[in-house]
Amino acid sequence: MISNAQSKSLTFSKGVQEGFPICVGYFPTAMAFGLVCRDVGLKLWESVLFSVTNFAGSGQFLAINLLASGSLILEICIGVLLINLRYLFMGAALNQKLEKGIHGPKRLILAHGTTDEVFSVAVLHKQELSWTYMMGLEGISYLGWVGGTAVGFLIGMILSPELQMAVGVTLYAMFISLFAQELRQKGVMVLLIAGFSAILNTALILVLHMGSGWSFVIAMLSASIFGALIIDEPETEALP
Amino acid sequence: MNGQIPIFVYILATAGATFAVRLTPYYAKFLNKLPRFVGKCMRLLPIAALGPLVFPGVILDFSPQWYAGLAGIAASFLIAYKKGGMILPILSSVLVTYLVLLV
């Protein structure tokens, strides 16, 4: 894909360039988050603080839903921790590809910017990931997420109730778009795994009345084990 | 909403939980030495997460007009599958959901 001869090409601007589609994708979803925050009763600065300090789409949506339903702070934290567990493995994969000498505060900033989309773009590079490239990639994505949250909150003030409700579909539309792309690239196994987890999660919530934090984790873990059992994957190939 | 604890405490607590998960792999080496099957499962986690991130939320959020969200994501699926991208699929889903909610 990308040869070692080009290893010096992973610059800040390369990161910005590759992160721009992420920024554009985040913006409407973050707007939806800003809208939800406003509906739940948060102030503008609280909504922006949420995105600045958390920078985690599904984690933030889970947190705001649980917050609105009056869950305890511990329950919310456990739910958020579990829903974000995937970052553990994404970070482990990225860490192996980082150039040497990224320590201290640089590493902390880099870790804060690890998201699903940043991971899937960065991990495709064959060469070492430089600090400046990662800052470009993460920075522009971060801008889209934080900016979108503020804009969404402000727009919420002028939308009709029907339109506000309709905007609530953006989060799901984002995940479905990701699903469609995965399905096109990797075939029917994506449908089997995501379908398995969707059905399991629905059953756990609607039939067993399980809390959404726990059911999410159980459904996600079971489906990935199911997937690993049914897929005959070549040893070296890494699914992004 | 819980009245006693200020909202920003909740926000910072979830931020802490998120950051802890993000930072661990940059320092803990054991994650690189896990068995192959575990690694395979991990790589499938993002795909496995897509199902529960959509269902049943997309139905419950719009109840009693539960079909509105479904119509919306059907539109985004078709466009994303045929043309790729995210903006157009997302905007179409908002439009379709809005129209269905109006009917």
Contacts between the chains, C-beta under 8 A, distances in Angstrom:
chain1	res1	chain2	res2	distance
A	21	B	86	7.7
A	24	B	86	7.3
A	24	B	87	5.9
A	25	B	86	4.1
A	25	B	87	7.0
A	25	B	90	8.0
A	28	B	87	7.1
A	28	B	90	5.1
A	28	B	91	7.4
A	29	B	90	7.6
A	40	B	1	7.3
A	41	B	1	6.2
A	42	B	7	6.1
A	43	B	7	7.9
A	46	B	7	5.1
A	46	B	8	6.1
A	46	B	11	6.5
A	49	B	8	6.2
A	49	B	11	5.5
A	50	B	11	5.0
A	53	B	11	6.3
A	53	B	12	6.3
A	53	B	15	3.6
A	54	B	11	7.2
A	54	B	14	5.8
A	54	B	15	4.9
A	54	B	18	5.3
A	55	B	18	7.6
A	56	B	18	5.0
A	58	B	49	7.3
A	58	B	53	5.7
A	59	B	14	6.8
A	59	B	18	5.6
A	60	B	14	7.6
A	63	B	10	7.3
A	63	B	11	7.9
A	63	B	14	4.6
A	67	B	1	6.8
A	67	B	2	7.8
A	67	B	7	7.6
A	67	B	10	5.8
A	68	B	1	6.6
A	70	B	1	6.5
A	70	B	2	6.0
A	72	B	2	7.9
A	73	B	2	7.8
A	73	B	5	6.4
A	73	B	9	7.2
A	73	B	10	5.9
A	73	B	13	5.6
A	76	B	10	6.4
A	76	B	13	7.2
A	76	B	14	6.1
A	77	B	13	5.3
A	77	B	14	6.1
A	77	B	16	7.6
A	77	B	17	4.5
A	78	B	17	7.8
A	80	B	14	4.6
A	80	B	17	4.7
A	80	B	18	6.0
A	81	B	17	4.4
A	81	B	18	7.7
A	81	B	20	7.3
A	81	B	21	6.0
A	84	B	17	7.2
A	84	B	18	5.2
A	84	B	21	4.7
A	84	B	22	7.4
A	85	B	21	6.2
A	85	B	45	7.9
A	86	B	42	7.8
A	86	B	45	4.7
A	86	B	46	6.3
A	86	B	49	6.5
A	87	B	18	7.7
A	87	B	21	5.0
A	87	B	22	4.8
A	87	B	25	7.5
A	88	B	21	5.6
A	88	B	24	6.0
A	88	B	25	5.4
A	88	B	31	6.7
A	89	B	25	7.2
A	89	B	31	7.0
A	89	B	42	3.9
A	89	B	43	7.6
A	89	B	45	6.6
A	90	B	25	7.7
A	91	B	22	5.9
A	91	B	23	7.7
A	91	B	24	7.1
A	91	B	25	3.2
A	91	B	26	5.8
A	91	B	31	8.0
A	92	B	25	4.0
A	92	B	28	8.0
A	92	B	31	3.8
A	92	B	32	6.0
A	94	B	25	7.8
A	95	B	25	5.7
A	95	B	26	5.2
A	95	B	32	7.9
A	96	B	32	6.5
A	107	B	26	5.5
A	108	B	23	6.8
A	110	B	26	7.4
A	111	B	19	7.2
A	111	B	22	4.5
A	111	B	23	4.5
A	111	B	26	5.3
A	112	B	19	6.2
A	112	B	22	6.3
A	114	B	22	5.2
A	116	B	46	5.8
A	120	B	46	7.6
A	162	B	98	6.3
A	162	B	101	5.0
A	162	B	102	6.1
A	163	B	98	5.8
A	165	B	62	7.2
A	165	B	97	7.8
A	165	B	101	6.0
A	166	B	68	7.6
A	166	B	72	7.4
A	166	B	94	5.2
A	166	B	95	7.8
A	166	B	97	4.3
A	166	B	98	3.6
A	166	B	101	5.8
A	167	B	94	5.8
A	168	B	61	5.8
A	168	B	62	7.7
A	168	B	69	7.8
A	168	B	97	8.0
A	169	B	58	7.2
A	169	B	61	8.0
A	169	B	62	7.8
A	169	B	68	7.7
A	169	B	69	5.3
A	169	B	72	4.1
A	169	B	73	6.8
A	169	B	93	5.2
A	169	B	94	6.0
A	169	B	97	4.3
A	170	B	90	5.3
A	170	B	93	7.1
A	170	B	94	6.1
A	171	B	53	7.9
A	172	B	53	7.7
A	172	B	54	5.0
A	172	B	57	6.7
A	172	B	58	4.3
A	172	B	69	6.3
A	172	B	72	7.2
A	172	B	73	5.1
A	172	B	93	7.5
A	173	B	72	6.2
A	173	B	73	5.8
A	173	B	76	3.9
A	173	B	89	5.9
A	173	B	90	4.5
A	173	B	93	3.6
A	173	B	94	7.3
A	174	B	86	6.3
A	174	B	90	6.0
A	175	B	50	5.4
A	175	B	53	4.7
A	175	B	54	5.1
A	176	B	54	6.2
A	176	B	73	4.5
A	176	B	76	5.0
A	176	B	77	4.9
A	176	B	80	6.8
A	176	B	89	7.4
A	176	B	93	7.6
A	177	B	76	5.4
A	177	B	77	7.5
A	177	B	79	8.0
A	177	B	80	3.8
A	177	B	85	7.5
A	177	B	86	4.9
A	177	B	89	4.4
A	177	B	90	6.7
A	178	B	50	6.3
A	178	B	86	7.8
A	179	B	50	4.8
A	179	B	54	7.7
A	179	B	77	7.2
A	179	B	80	7.9
A	180	B	76	7.7
A	180	B	77	5.1
A	180	B	80	3.7
A	180	B	81	4.1
A	180	B	89	7.5
A	181	B	80	6.2
A	181	B	81	7.9
A	181	B	84	6.2
A	182	B	47	6.0
A	182	B	50	7.4
A	183	B	81	6.8
A	184	B	81	6.0
A	184	B	84	7.7
A	186	B	47	8.0
A	190	B	47	5.6
A	193	B	44	6.1
A	193	B	47	5.0
A	193	B	48	5.3
A	193	B	51	7.5
A	194	B	47	5.8
A	194	B	48	6.9
A	194	B	50	4.5
A	194	B	51	4.2
A	195	B	51	6.4
A	196	B	48	7.7
A	196	B	51	6.8
A	197	B	48	4.8
A	197	B	49	7.3
A	197	B	50	7.4
A	197	B	51	3.3
A	197	B	52	5.2
A	198	B	50	7.9
A	198	B	51	3.2
A	198	B	52	6.4
A	198	B	54	6.4
A	198	B	55	4.0
A	199	B	51	7.5
A	199	B	55	7.6
A	200	B	51	7.7
A	200	B	52	7.6
A	201	B	51	6.3
A	201	B	52	3.5
A	201	B	55	6.1
A	201	B	56	7.0
A	202	B	55	5.0
A	202	B	56	4.3
A	205	B	56	5.7
A	206	B	56	6.1
A	212	B	57	8.0
A	215	B	52	7.0
A	216	B	49	7.9
A	216	B	52	4.7
A	216	B	53	7.8
A	219	B	48	7.6
A	219	B	51	6.6
A	219	B	52	4.4
A	220	B	45	6.3
A	220	B	48	4.8
A	220	B	49	5.0
A	220	B	51	7.9
A	220	B	52	6.0
A	221	B	41	7.8
A	221	B	45	8.0
A	221	B	48	7.5
A	222	B	48	8.0
A	223	B	44	7.6
A	223	B	47	7.9
A	223	B	48	3.7
A	223	B	51	6.4
A	224	B	41	4.5
A	224	B	42	7.3
A	224	B	44	4.1
A	224	B	45	4.9
A	224	B	47	7.6
A	224	B	48	4.1
A	225	B	41	5.5
A	227	B	41	7.5
A	227	B	44	4.2
A	227	B	47	6.9
A	227	B	48	6.3
A	228	B	37	6.0
A	228	B	40	4.2
A	228	B	41	4.6
A	228	B	44	5.9
A	231	B	40	7.4
A	231	B	44	7.6
A	233	B	40	6.0
A	235	B	36	7.4
A	238	B	43	6.3
A	239	B	43	4.3
A	239	B	44	6.7
A	239	B	47	7.8
